[in-house]
Structures are given as structure tokens and as C-alpha cells.
Amino acid sequence: MKTPIIEGVTQAGLESYLTARQYDALYWPNFFPIKDVDRLDGKTLIGSVGSRVAAHVISYDAKAPEAGRKALALKYFDIPKIAQSRRKTEKEILEHKITKSLRGVNAVIEDYFNDLDFVFDSAQARMEWYTLQALSTTTLQLTTTNNPQGIVNETVIDFGMPAANKMCASVIWSTGNIATMDPITDFLAVVKAARAKGITFSRMLMTSDTYDLMVPATLFIKYFANAALAGVTNPITLENINRLLAGYRIPPISIIDTSVGIEAKSGVVTATNPWSTTHITFVPDIKCGDMFNGPIAEQIEPPDGVLLSMKGNVSMSIRREYNPVSVLTKAECNVFPSWPSVDRCFSLYTAHASVWA
């Protein structure tokens, strides 16, 4: 598009801004980096990532033994659309004229670019929500609470973690059980169960709330106080705790500390950490899978009269609308996580001693 949406907001300006703009780092690209696909559906081969199997030692002139192929579980899924828009109304456009006369055109341009930031961050926040919900609970469900202005799925999307990989705490983790809950014993049970399957972990993932509940536990402090590891002394810090855990061959803790806002139809925004406070996930590698990224229609068939660009995997657009006059800024992408290593991850449920949920 040759002409600007408003004075100073041009195609070149949009592209320049998005190229230069650096946004806050999120967790999801570490766990599920983008993988471009040319479809709007996908499949996950659970079990495609496994332990190394030793070759056989054979005599010369003998035929090489043929290995069996591990049974793989298939999970099929649709890649849904994520989208968020924000509108500059007729009144706001008129108010911009006053702002422009008082503060100059750059102040008005900045306001439009603020809308770009908002919708881009919204798309990123939903990918963050996808990732942390999936990794912590091993399922996803869109409801009127967590997706109030979008689709609702009737059935829970289960990523396929084996039942044997879902374990419970020996004693429920709660403020009332500070004297009896035993985090180290629980961690060791998970590590031992995984070792029997040839799995070792690089990290365990939990929220700050779970960490804060663990640290003052009487039996945890006892382990810490009795640690014979050089340099592991009070104060009890995350760094020192991870050094202690290494002595027991327990993977280090990574705390998932983030916030995603969910806007209700009423406009009220509720901030939440998508990671479940009652689940701890043990992972062999930080990269657990891929974020399948499908094609975007407006990039294939660009609408007339629209400023259009890409930021990462997110399509960004600004367009005029009429009757009444307004300017709509929109971000969209078609994505969904694929978790092929789910059978090599374990989940510790801290809210029950016998039934995982």
C-alpha cells in the first residue's frame, strides 16, 4: 500500500518498527520452538524420541540382526487460529488531531504502534498459555473461563502422557502438612521410576507458589541441614537447593514465573500463571517438541488497503474501516504444540497422595 493509514503510519514504518521492536522473552519458544507446516492439521508421534539401543556384537560374515520397531502412539490435532485486534474509534481519531497539534505527529504514531504491541503480546500470551497448561497438566481445555471470547472444546485434549509417568506425592503438599510432607522423597521416587525406563531428567519445572510451599517443609529443611556437600549452606536459596539436589541425582528446579491476562466479555482482565500450582513436570530436555505453525490466509491473499507485515510467526495488520470511521490493528497466527517426548516426561501431582489428577 502506497498511502499511509494516517500521517506517518506507512508500510515502511510498520516493517521498520516491527523489525526493531524487541519484546519480552517468554517460556514457550524454549519448550516448543516454531516449526512451519503447510497444513492446518498435524500429528504427533509419541515415542519417536527414545533411549539409545546398543547394536549387537556378531561374528564376521553373519547377517546383521534386525531391530524391532518401537510401537508409536499417534495423536492427531487441528491447528487452531489465534487472533486479537484493537480498534481506534472515531472519537479517538478526532482526539488524535488535538494530540498532534499539541505534541506533534510522533505522539499520534506512537499510539498506533502501542496497539501493535498490545495485539502482538496477546498472540504471544496465548502461545505461552498453551505451552504452560500443556506441560504442567498434560492436557488442554478451552473453556468460557480461559477463552471467554473464543471457541470452547467439549472434550479435554490429552497429550498422551502414560499413566505410569503420573505420580503422586507421598504426603499432600499443603501448609497444614509442612511438618510431614517430604519433597525430596517424592523427587527421588520420580527419578527412580524414570531410571527404570532408561530416562534421565535435565530439569523439573514448578511455579513459585509450589517452590514457596516446599522450602519451609520440615523434612526438606532437614535434608538441607544434613547435606554434606561442600558449600551447601544456609541461606536456603534456589542456587544452593539445586546444588543439594545434584548430590542426590535429582534434576535442578526451574521456576516458571509468568503472568497471562485473560479478558472476560465484560472487559475485566484477570492475571494468571498458566502453570498448575499442584503439578511438577520432569523433562529430559528443555525442548519438548515443536509449535506447529500453519499458513495464514491474509499473507497468502493480502487484503486491499491494508498495511501488512510479519513479526516472527505472527501476521500483523493495520487497516481503515468506515461507517463509522475507525482503524483496526490485528495480530493472528495458526499454531498448536506437538509434544512427541511426552512419554519420556513425568508429572508429580502434589495435591493427592494416591490419585493423580
PyMOL commands that set and color helices and strands:
alter all, ss='L'
color gray80, all
select helices_A, chain A and resi 11-20+28-31+90-103+105-137+163-165+175-177+183-195+208-214+218-225+238-247+297-300+342-344
alter helices_A, ss='H'
color red, helices_A
select strands_A, chain A and resi 34-36+41-46+73-78+81-88+139-140+157-158+166-168+203-207+253-256+260-263+269-272+279-283+290-294+306-311+314-321+326-338+346-349
alter strands_A, ss='S'
color yellow, strands_A
deselect
rebuild
show_as cartoon
